[in-house]
Amino acid sequence: MIEISAAVHQDKIIELLNNCNEDGIQFSYKEKKGINLYFETNAEDLEKAAKLVKTAIKNQPWGSVLYFRSAPAK
């Protein structure tokens, strides 16, 4: 599971990752707790998946200036 902490654009992040399929890695939105969003993933390497999430968000026009954190959930 991947955890993303972002105070704004949460709906856009959810939409982006639910439709993301990079290198066969997919994400599925599960829940929100405060500013944290949780996504299930089929990736075996969660660090790689978290980096892919960061790149995907940063490549969006609204994501290039967004302050957020992406990491494997604990």
Secondary structure as UniProt FT lines:
FT   STRAND          2..6
FT   HELIX           10..18
FT   STRAND          21..22
FT   TURN            23..24
FT   STRAND          25..33
FT   TURN            34..35
FT   STRAND          36..41
FT   HELIX           46..58
FT   TURN            61..65
FT   STRAND          68..72
//
